[in-house]
Amino acid sequence: MKRYVLDTDILRLFQEGHEAVCQRICAHALVELATTVITVEEQLSG
């Protein structure tokens, strides 16, 4: 199974419902999505 790591910018666009990003992520429904601890920290701290 493939694994994709979402960076902060892509994760934020996905959360905001950016059409092109959402389509691209949903097109890879059979992959494992991940993020980094840095992205988590940036999300929590704003």
C-alpha positions as CSV (number, residue, x, y, z in Angstrom):
1,M,0.0,0.0,0.0
2,K,1.3,3.5,-0.9
3,R,1.6,6.1,1.8
4,Y,1.3,9.9,1.1
5,V,2.5,12.5,3.6
6,L,0.4,15.7,3.6
7,D,2.3,18.9,4.4
8,T,0.8,21.8,6.2
9,D,-0.3,23.7,3.1
10,I,-2.0,20.8,1.5
11,L,-3.7,19.7,4.8
12,R,-5.0,23.2,5.3
13,L,-6.4,23.4,1.8
14,F,-8.0,20.0,2.3
15,Q,-9.6,21.1,5.6
16,E,-10.9,24.2,3.8
17,G,-12.5,22.1,1.1
18,H,-10.3,23.3,-1.8
19,E,-11.9,21.5,-4.8
20,A,-8.8,20.4,-6.7
21,V,-7.0,19.2,-3.5
22,C,-10.0,17.3,-2.3
23,Q,-10.5,15.6,-5.7
24,R,-6.8,14.7,-5.8
25,I,-6.9,13.2,-2.3
26,C,-10.2,11.4,-2.8
27,A,-8.8,9.9,-6.1
28,H,-6.3,8.0,-3.9
29,A,-8.8,6.4,-1.6
30,L,-6.8,3.2,-1.3
31,V,-3.7,4.8,0.0
32,E,-2.6,5.6,3.6
33,L,-2.5,9.3,4.4
34,A,-0.2,10.7,7.0
35,T,1.2,13.9,8.2
36,T,4.2,15.0,10.2
37,V,4.5,16.0,13.9
38,I,5.6,19.5,12.6
39,T,2.3,19.8,10.7
40,V,0.4,18.7,13.8
41,E,2.2,21.4,15.9
42,E,1.5,24.1,13.3
43,Q,-2.2,23.1,13.2
44,L,-2.5,23.3,17.0
45,S,-0.6,26.5,17.4
46,G,-2.2,28.3,14.5
